[in-house]
Amino acid sequence: MVARTPPDAPGARDEVDRIVLAWERERPDLDVRPLTVLSRVSRLARHLDLARRSAFARHDLETWEFDVLSALRRAGSPYRLSPGALLTQTLVTSGTMTNRIDRLAEHGLVERLPAPDDRRGVLVQLTAAGLDRVDAAFADLLDVERSLLGDLDEADRDRLADLLREVTAPFDAS
């Protein structure tokens, strides 16, 4: 059996290193190297979620509200989509989307309009207040996310984005 480095050894630069070293010590029969990447991704996701929630809260928005408003904003002027298109972009059920649209309309951030080519259809459109709110929240979000990337230079950010794209592509394809 190979002697392993203790989890509090100088070689442990972060919590994931300590976890990996402990698992290597306890289960030397297993290759725990996937933890070196995916545990960091998981920890980053938690930090990102907290940072995003904080950024959105500064604009009196919940994460789900930002998701719907930003889908409408990305659609371009006149910032409207069908509820079905919103379902596709936000990955929620139709009942959930109906509830979300109702709540956003109550807050004056979106409005329902009749679909011009379908008497029974509706379109959801950003109001001026919704446009202002999502634009301000998005600018704040970018500042927060930029700070999360810390001192990574542009080349490292691009390389990291490329590597993460390779890992996530199979999930996005399904």
Long-range contacts (C-beta under 8 A, 24 or more apart in sequence): 1-28, 2-28, 4-28, 14-40, 15-43, 16-40, 16-43, 41-164, 44-148, 47-148, 48-145, 48-148, 51-144, 51-145, 51-148, 52-141, 52-144, 54-144, 55-137, 55-140, 55-141, 55-143, 55-144, 56-137, 56-141, 58-137, 58-140, 59-133, 59-136, 59-137, 59-140, 60-133, 61-133, 61-134, 61-137, 64-90, 64-92, 64-100, 65-100, 65-103, 65-104, 65-109, 66-134, 66-137, 66-138, 66-141, 68-97, 68-100, 68-101, 68-104, 68-110, 69-104, 69-109, 69-110, 69-126, 69-130, 69-133, 69-134, 69-137, 70-134, 70-138, 72-110, 72-124, 72-125, 72-126, 72-130, 72-134, 73-126, 73-131, 73-134, 73-135, 73-138, 78-125, 79-125, 79-126, 79-130, 79-131, 80-113, 80-123, 80-124, 80-125, 80-126, 81-123, 81-124, 82-115, 82-121, 82-122, 82-123, 82-124, 83-122, 83-124, 86-124, 104-130, 109-133
